[in-house]
Amino acid sequence: MVDFELLRARQRGRVGWRLEFKSAKEIEALYRSRGVTPADDVLTYCQIGMRASHDLFTLALVGHDLQKLQNYYGSWEEWGNRADTPIQKK
């Protein structure tokens, strides 16, 4: 797993260039700490579906059942641009 916060900081000019990859065990612990288990059905989304596919890959890497993984490829690009879809604001 790539540390995207580090990449974003780099893009803002705050740190030197460095990629940090996490082990499969660290990735698994990260998902489990957020309540995602292999028994869960998971639907990922992001702005246009590309970053969400990374989550699917990492979930599969740590043993999640592929039949329980889906990517909403239209993601926010599709949902947020429609007038008939609800959007919850904080």
Secondary structure as the mmCIF struct_conf table of DSSP 4:
data_model
#
loop_
_struct_conf.conf_type_id
_struct_conf.id
_struct_conf.beg_label_comp_id
_struct_conf.beg_label_asym_id
_struct_conf.beg_label_seq_id
_struct_conf.end_label_comp_id
_struct_conf.end_label_asym_id
_struct_conf.end_label_seq_id
STRN STRN1 VAL A 2 VAL A 2
HELX_RH_AL_P HELX_RH_AL_P1 PHE A 4 GLN A 11
TURN_TY1_P TURN_TY1_P1 ARG A 12 GLY A 13
BEND BEND1 ARG A 14 VAL A 15
STRN STRN2 PHE A 21 PHE A 21
HELX_LH_PP_P HELX_LH_PP_P1 LYS A 22 SER A 23
HELX_RH_AL_P HELX_RH_AL_P2 ALA A 24 SER A 33
TURN_TY1_P TURN_TY1_P2 ARG A 34 GLY A 35
TURN_TY1_P TURN_TY1_P3 PRO A 38 ALA A 39
BEND BEND2 ASP A 40 ASP A 40
STRN STRN3 VAL A 42 THR A 44
BEND BEND3 GLN A 47 GLY A 49
HELX_RH_AL_P HELX_RH_AL_P3 MET A 50 LEU A 61
TURN_TY1_P TURN_TY1_P4 VAL A 62 GLY A 63
HELX_RH_3T_P HELX_RH_3T_P1 LEU A 66 LYS A 68
STRN STRN4 LEU A 69 ASN A 71
TURN_TY1_P TURN_TY1_P5 TYR A 73 GLY A 74
HELX_RH_AL_P HELX_RH_AL_P4 SER A 75 TRP A 79
TURN_TY1_P TURN_TY1_P6 GLY A 80 ASN A 81
TURN_TY1_P TURN_TY1_P7 ALA A 83 ASP A 84
BEND BEND4 THR A 85 THR A 85
#
